[in-house]
Amino acid sequence: MPHTDSQPPAPKPPGPRISDLARADGGPGDYLAGLNPEQREAVLAIDGPVLVLAGAGTGKTRVLTTRLAHILALGRARPWELLAVTFTNKAAREMRERITHIIGPSAEGLRWLGTFHSISAQILRRHAELVGLKSTFTILDTDDQERLLKQILEAENIDTKRWTPRTLASLVDQWKNKGWTPQKLPASEDFAQGRAQKLYALYQDRLKTLNACDFGDLLLHVITILSQHEDVLGEYRRRFRYILVDEYQDTNTAQYLWLRLLSSADGNVCVVGDDDQSIYGWRGAEVDNILRFERDFPGAKVVRLERNYRSTKHILGAASGLISANKGRLGKTLWTEADGGDKVQVRGVWDGEAESRLIADEIERWRKDQPGRRWKDCAVLVRASFQMRAFEERFVLLQIPYTVVGGPRFFERAEIRDAHAYLRLIQSEDDDLAFERIVNTPKRGIGDTSVSKLLTIARTMGVSAVAATRQIINSDELQARTRTALSLFLRDLDRWRTLAGQVKHWELTETVLEESGYTDMQRADRASGPARLDNLKELVQAMQAFDSLGAYLEHVSLVMDLDQGAGDDAVQVMTLHAAKGLEFPLVFLPGWEEGVFPSQRSIDEKGEKGLEEERRLAYVGVTRAREQARISFAANRRVYGRWTTQLPSRFVDELPIEHVEAASDTGYYGGAPGLREAKSRWDDAPSFGAGYSSPGWRRAQVNTAGSPAAPRWQRPGVIEGEGRLVATATSSSSAYGIGDRVFHQKFGYGKVRAIEGNKLVVAFDKAGEKKVIDTFVEKG
């Protein structure tokens, strides 16, 4: 039964004495033993509001669990009077297990330990009628939510191709994260030409009719209940004698309002977090929540955990120097007592392919030089998923086992498979699997039943699905609107097949994606569409390394065939966002270039706030490393068929030089007119360059000697075009020479006959003369 105002509070049971509590190893002793002074201070400060600023690798989890155990041990609260909020169910389970380890079975009474949403669901079940629901309400998943929104859009005669249910679902989620009900929705929030508020209200009404709510409603309804019913609010404020919130820097506005309602200004509320690791602004997190804690809770005690148990001095020094450039932070400096360790390595390379070669080679060398090291001790952390392709292909070529954490591999992504299906069908009408995949992608009004019927007829006739379709559209086998849609699709397919003989294969790909409506479909998806479009751009760029569409598709087949998947021991490839909370002995951080990292999109959308979040993301990346962190940037990237120069990320220049060991083969700018201000300080280091003939070494000599730099149009390998600096491939960009013996996974052994930029003409022993990309061969 829920506690009411008329029920007298139960007497507090006496808690176990601290000295009687068991240690983790089962022996008697003080569970506070082993805590450093700052950790102990955070555990013992149990009265009033407390902010624990816990830096990366400072033992936060131990502090959290010991603090809860300490409160229970002193008898200051019973297990069911503690509210402990985590961000994941996994974190909640681990916390419960650790507390049970310390205080025993009494920890099973921790009823209110879980995520914001799981705890809100408990509260909402008890008071559902106050928001027009029954206690038996169901919680919709994403598919059900989009299906319901589609019904509402269609009922309002709104074009669901232009105004997609997925986009509206994403907006509704954003609105609920900000604590907005339909009545509070600002006029600036728009969808379907001014109908946002009406559609939101219709959706919420429909949910009540169905006795359902979505994920965002769990918090929003509880906020409504606590705001409008003082008796219920008073009940929970009395119930929760102590409140603890983990990862407070990642809370959004709704979670902030939820917590402020449940905790009084002078209550026993403790939040734990790291303002320097607030990296989820894109999903509603507000770093301001932790920055203003002392204003929200006057007199709050602030404890800083700065002693790091994970990384070396140089890694911590580099990370601390980098994050110090942020203005919006409370401030702390990580340190460690451990001596030794390598400096953070910063390496400039010529292009993206050179970067992938460098990292793959360094991983192999690291394992060879240190026996006993495992593949999974290495991580490659990228800013965006499109960066993964070059590393995945290199790992496949060298048979380095790898796994992509938090998502599919590049060539397995839905948008890449869709693009490949279009290209395969253009190349061959007989590819029924490709036909089935994209005949109604994007939606053309050709339903699954019609597609299934087409495939059945094709098998019966013994012809391809396309051939069967050409016959069926002239019959009455299908509905008229379906036949019309199929006719238009075949018309487009025929036009693209003709175009394939007239333009470059990557230009064909761009045309197909645009004319089919596929890119418009992704643009309409404001949630995940931009990332998918970036992946498609990377696909188009990757195709430019191949002579023909057939050669590219053959390459993809080879890569997929060689990639048999990795076991448990594999190099970890993931985005920086996915890496939060993880740690590895060796961490690679590629692509530190302006526009890539920091992300230009983030800066354009959020300005200085976006830049500071990008810098926090860089800080998170560096602090994932226990022993070695290696940062790299490329001087050139291929964009729409042309080589463009890249500027090193401003984050590279912000790294304290005393903690960094730098080397560059980029030959940056050479003091070219108009580019002096863009030059990175690393380019002046005389130690740069792999040898006396490297561009970086030659340019460093020019700079340090004070000699005038050659105009950019006189420098080898660089041409002027369309007002920007672009570089041409030369024979010097290949790591191979004429006469070198090489090995190719498909063609076997051969000898290099000629070099054209990064392409090699190789006379293979068995396959004859072939033209191949140098990144797909190795010394034979």
Long-range contacts (C-beta under 8 A, 24 or more apart in sequence): 2-126, 2-235, 3-235, 3-238, 3-239, 4-235, 5-231, 5-234, 5-235, 9-238, 10-78, 12-75, 12-76, 12-77, 12-78, 13-75, 13-78, 14-75, 15-72, 15-73, 15-74, 15-75, 15-76, 16-73, 16-103, 17-73, 18-70, 18-73, 18-74, 21-69, 21-73, 21-102, 21-103, 22-102, 22-104, 24-101, 24-102, 31-66, 31-69, 31-70, 31-73, 31-102, 32-66, 32-70, 35-62, 35-63, 35-66, 36-307, 38-303, 38-304, 38-305, 38-306, 38-307, 39-63, 39-66, 39-305, 41-303, 42-67, 42-303, 42-305, 43-67, 43-70, 44-70, 45-270, 45-301, 45-303, 46-70, 46-71, 46-74, 46-76, 46-242, 46-268, 46-270, 47-268, 48-266, 48-267, 48-268, 48-299, 48-300, 48-301, 49-263, 49-265, 49-266, 49-267, 49-268, 49-269, 49-270, 49-293, 49-297, 49-299, 49-300, 49-301, 50-269, 50-270, 50-271, 50-300, 50-301, 50-302, 50-303, 51-270, 51-271, 51-290, 51-293, 51-294, 51-297, 51-300, 51-301, 51-302, 51-303, 52-270, 52-271, 52-272, 52-273, 52-303, 52-305, 53-273, 53-274, 53-275, 53-302, 53-303, 53-304, 53-305, 53-330, 53-332, 54-272, 54-273, 54-274, 54-305, 55-274, 55-276, 55-304, 55-305, 55-306, 55-308, 55-332, 55-334, 56-274, 56-276, 56-277, 56-308, 56-310, 56-311, 56-319, 56-334, 56-619, 56-620, 56-623, 57-308, 57-309, 57-310, 57-311, 57-334, 57-583, 57-623, 58-305, 58-306, 58-307, 58-308, 58-309, 58-334, 59-305, 59-307, 59-309, 60-246, 60-272, 60-305, 61-94, 61-95, 61-98, 62-98, 63-272, 63-305, 64-95, 64-244, 64-246, 64-272, 65-95, 65-98, 65-99, 65-102, 66-102, 67-244, 67-270, 68-95, 68-99, 68-110, 68-244, 69-99, 69-102, 69-103, 69-107, 71-242, 72-99, 72-103, 72-106, 72-107, 73-103, 76-241, 76-242, 77-241, 77-242, 78-109, 79-106, 79-107, 79-108, 79-109, 79-110, 79-111, 80-109, 80-110, 80-111, 80-112, 81-239, 81-240, 81-241, 81-242, 82-110, 82-112, 82-113, 82-240, 82-241, 82-242, 82-244, 83-112, 83-113, 83-119, 83-240, 83-242, 83-243, 83-244, 83-262, 84-110, 84-112, 84-113, 84-114, 84-243, 84-244, 84-245, 84-246, 85-114, 85-115, 85-116, 85-119, 85-243, 85-244, 85-245, 85-246, 85-259, 86-113, 86-114, 86-115, 86-246, 86-247, 87-115, 87-116, 87-246, 87-247, 87-250, 88-115, 89-114, 89-115, 89-118, 91-246, 92-118, 95-246, 112-240, 116-218, 116-219, 116-255, 116-258, 117-215, 117-218, 117-219, 120-218, 120-219, 120-221, 120-222, 120-258, 121-218, 123-222, 123-225, 123-236, 124-213, 124-218, 124-221, 124-222, 124-225, 127-225, 127-229, 127-232, 128-221, 130-224, 130-225, 130-228, 130-229, 130-232, 131-221, 131-224, 131-225, 132-208, 133-208, 133-211, 133-213, 133-221, 134-211, 136-211, 137-211, 137-212, 137-213, 138-210, 138-211, 138-212, 138-213, 139-212, 139-213, 139-214, 139-215, 139-218, 140-207, 140-212, 140-213, 140-214, 140-215, 142-169, 145-169, 145-172, 145-214, 148-203, 148-206, 148-207, 148-210, 149-199, 149-203, 151-206, 152-199, 152-202, 152-203, 152-206, 153-192, 153-199, 156-192, 156-195, 156-198, 156-199, 156-202, 158-192, 158-195, 158-199, 161-442, 161-443, 161-524, 162-524, 163-191, 163-192, 163-524, 164-524, 164-525, 166-524, 166-525, 166-527, 167-191, 167-524, 167-525, 167-526, 167-527, 168-192, 168-199, 169-527, 170-525, 170-526, 170-527, 171-196, 171-526, 172-200, 172-203, 172-214, 172-216, 173-214, 173-215, 173-216, 174-284, 175-200, 175-216, 176-214, 176-216, 176-217, 176-219, 176-220, 176-254, 177-216, 177-252, 177-253, 177-254, 177-283, 177-284, 178-252, 178-253, 178-254, 178-284, 179-220, 179-223, 179-253, 179-254, 179-257, 181-220, 181-224, 216-254, 219-254, 219-255, 219-258, 220-254, 222-258, 223-254, 223-257, 223-258, 223-261, 226-258, 226-261, 226-262, 227-261, 233-261, 233-262, 236-262, 237-262, 237-263, 237-264, 237-267, 241-268, 242-268, 242-269, 242-270, 243-267, 243-268, 243-269, 243-270, 244-269, 244-270, 244-271, 244-272, 245-269, 245-270, 245-271, 245-272, 245-273, 246-272, 246-273, 247-272, 247-273, 248-272, 248-273, 248-289, 248-290, 248-293, 249-273, 249-274, 249-275, 249-277, 249-278, 249-285, 249-287, 249-289, 249-290, 250-278, 250-280, 250-285, 251-285, 251-286, 251-289, 251-290, 252-283, 252-284, 252-285, 252-286, 253-284, 253-286, 254-284, 256-286, 256-289, 260-296, 265-296, 265-297, 265-298, 266-297, 266-299, 269-297, 275-328, 275-329, 275-330, 276-323, 276-326, 276-329, 276-332, 276-616, 276-619, 277-580, 277-616, 277-619, 277-620, 278-613, 278-616, 279-576, 279-577, 279-580, 279-613, 279-616, 279-617, 279-620, 280-577, 281-606, 281-609, 281-610, 281-613, 282-602, 287-328, 287-613, 287-616, 288-328, 290-330, 291-328, 291-329, 291-330, 302-330, 304-332, 306-332, 306-333, 306-334, 306-335, 307-334, 307-335, 307-336, 307-337, 308-334, 308-335, 308-336, 309-336, 310-583, 310-623, 310-626, 311-336, 311-341, 311-623, 311-625, 311-626, 311-627, 312-336, 312-338, 312-340, 312-341, 312-342, 312-626, 312-627, 313-338, 313-339, 313-341, 313-659, 314-341, 314-342, 314-343, 314-344, 314-659, 314-660, 315-341, 315-344, 315-622, 315-623, 315-625, 315-626, 315-629, 315-659, 316-623, 317-656, 317-658, 317-659, 318-343, 318-344, 318-622, 318-629, 318-655, 318-656, 318-659, 318-660, 319-619, 319-622, 319-623, 321-654, 321-655, 321-656, 321-659, 322-615, 322-618, 322-619, 322-622, 322-651, 322-654, 322-655, 323-615, 323-616, 323-619, 325-615, 325-654, 326-612, 326-615, 326-616, 327-612, 328-609, 328-612, 334-623, 341-627, 342-627, 342-628, 342-661, 343-659, 343-660, 343-661, 344-622, 344-629, 344-630, 344-631, 344-655, 344-659, 344-660, 344-661, 345-628, 345-629, 345-630, 345-631, 345-660, 345-661, 345-662, 345-663, 346-631, 346-632, 346-633, 346-652, 346-655, 346-660, 346-661, 346-662, 346-663, 346-682, 347-630, 347-631, 347-632, 347-633, 347-662, 347-663, 347-664, 348-632, 348-633, 348-634, 348-635, 348-648, 348-662, 348-663, 348-664, 348-665, 348-666, 348-668, 348-680, 348-682, 348-688, 348-696, 349-632, 349-633, 349-634, 349-635, 349-665, 349-666, 350-634, 350-635, 350-636, 350-665, 350-666, 350-733, 351-634, 351-635, 351-636, 351-637, 351-638, 351-643, 351-733, 352-390, 352-634, 352-636, 352-637, 352-638, 353-390, 353-758, 353-775, 354-634, 354-665, 355-390, 355-590, 355-591, 355-632, 355-634, 356-390, 356-391, 356-393, 356-394, 356-590, 356-775, 357-394, 357-735, 357-775, 358-632, 359-391, 359-394, 359-588, 359-590, 359-630, 359-632, 360-391, 360-394, 360-395, 360-398, 360-400, 362-588, 362-630, 363-400, 363-571, 363-586, 363-588, 364-398, 364-400, 366-586, 373-585, 374-569, 375-400, 375-401, 375-402, 375-566, 375-569, 375-570, 375-571, 376-568, 376-569, 376-570, 376-571, 376-572, 377-584, 377-585, 377-586, 378-571, 378-572, 378-584, 378-585, 378-586, 378-587, 378-588, 379-571, 379-572, 379-573, 379-574, 379-579, 379-582, 379-584, 379-586, 379-587, 379-588, 379-624, 380-571, 380-572, 380-573, 380-574, 380-588, 380-590, 381-574, 381-575, 381-576, 381-579, 381-587, 381-588, 381-589, 381-621, 381-624, 382-573, 382-574, 382-575, 382-576, 382-590, 382-591, 383-575, 383-576, 383-591, 383-596, 383-597, 383-599, 383-617, 384-531, 384-534, 384-575, 384-596, 384-599, 385-410, 385-413, 385-531, 385-534, 385-535, 385-575, 386-410, 386-531, 386-534, 386-535, 386-537, 386-538, 387-538, 387-590, 387-591, 387-596, 388-573, 389-538, 389-539, 389-542, 391-573, 391-590, 392-559, 392-563, 392-573, 393-559, 393-775, 393-776, 394-775, 395-571, 395-573, 396-559, 396-562, 396-563, 397-562, 397-745, 397-775, 397-776, 397-778, 398-778, 399-562, 400-571, 401-566, 401-567, 401-569, 401-570, 401-571, 402-566, 402-570, 402-571, 402-572, 402-573, 403-566, 403-570, 403-571, 403-572, 403-573, 404-573, 404-574, 405-572, 405-573, 405-574, 405-578, 405-579, 406-574, 406-575, 406-578, 407-575, 407-578, 409-563, 410-535, 410-538, 411-556, 411-559, 411-560, 411-563, 413-532, 413-535, 414-532, 415-522, 415-532, 415-535, 415-536, 416-535, 416-536, 416-539, 418-518, 419-509, 419-512, 419-513, 419-518, 419-536, 419-539, 420-553, 420-556, 422-496, 422-509, 422-512, 422-513, 422-516, 422-518, 423-505, 423-508, 423-509, 423-512, 423-549, 423-552, 423-553, 424-553, 425-466, 425-493, 426-493, 426-496, 426-497, 426-500, 426-508, 426-512, 426-549, 427-500, 427-549, 427-550, 427-553, 429-464, 429-466, 429-467, 430-464, 430-466, 431-464, 432-458, 432-464, 432-465, 435-464, 435-465, 435-466, 436-465, 438-516, 439-465, 439-486, 439-489, 441-518, 442-516, 442-517, 442-518, 442-520, 442-521, 444-485, 444-488, 444-489, 445-481, 445-482, 445-485, 446-482, 446-485, 446-486, 446-489, 447-482, 450-478, 450-479, 450-482, 453-477, 453-478, 466-490, 466-493, 492-516, 500-549, 504-544, 504-641, 505-543, 505-546, 505-548, 505-549, 505-552, 506-540, 506-541, 506-543, 506-544, 506-641, 508-549, 509-539, 509-540, 509-543, 510-540, 530-601, 540-640, 541-638, 541-639, 541-640, 544-638, 544-641, 545-758, 545-773, 546-773, 547-771, 555-776, 558-745, 558-746, 562-745, 576-617, 576-618, 576-620, 576-621, 577-617, 579-620, 579-621, 579-624, 580-620, 582-624, 583-624, 583-625, 583-626, 584-624, 584-625, 584-626, 585-625, 585-626, 585-627, 585-628, 586-625, 586-627, 586-628, 586-630, 587-621, 587-622, 587-624, 587-625, 587-628, 587-629, 587-630, 588-630, 588-632, 589-618, 589-621, 589-622, 589-629, 589-630, 589-631, 589-632, 590-631, 590-632, 590-633, 591-632, 591-633, 591-634, 592-618, 592-631, 592-632, 592-633, 592-648, 592-649, 592-651, 592-652, 593-633, 593-634, 593-637, 593-646, 593-647, 593-648, 593-649, 594-646, 594-647, 594-648, 594-649, 594-650, 595-646, 595-647, 596-646, 596-649, 597-649, 597-651, 598-649, 598-650, 598-651, 614-651, 615-651, 615-654, 618-651, 631-655, 633-666, 634-666, 635-666, 635-667, 635-668, 635-727, 636-727, 642-721, 642-726, 643-726, 643-727, 643-728, 643-729, 644-724, 644-725, 644-726, 645-669, 645-724, 645-725, 645-726, 645-727, 647-678, 647-680, 648-680, 648-682, 652-680, 652-682, 653-680, 653-681, 653-682, 657-681, 662-687, 662-688, 663-687, 663-688, 663-689, 663-690, 663-696, 664-688, 664-689, 664-696, 665-689, 665-690, 665-694, 665-695, 665-696, 666-695, 666-696, 667-694, 667-695, 667-696, 667-698, 667-699, 668-696, 668-699, 669-699, 669-712, 670-695, 670-699, 670-702, 670-709, 670-710, 670-712, 670-715, 671-699, 671-702, 671-703, 671-708, 671-709, 672-709, 672-711, 672-712, 672-715, 672-725, 673-711, 673-712, 675-712, 675-725, 728-757, 729-756, 729-757, 729-758, 730-757, 731-755, 731-756, 731-757, 733-757, 733-758, 734-758, 734-760, 734-774, 735-774, 736-760, 736-774, 736-777, 740-779, 740-780, 741-779, 741-780, 742-777, 742-778, 742-779, 742-780, 743-777, 743-778, 743-779, 743-780, 744-770, 744-772, 744-776, 744-777, 745-776, 747-772, 749-780, 750-780
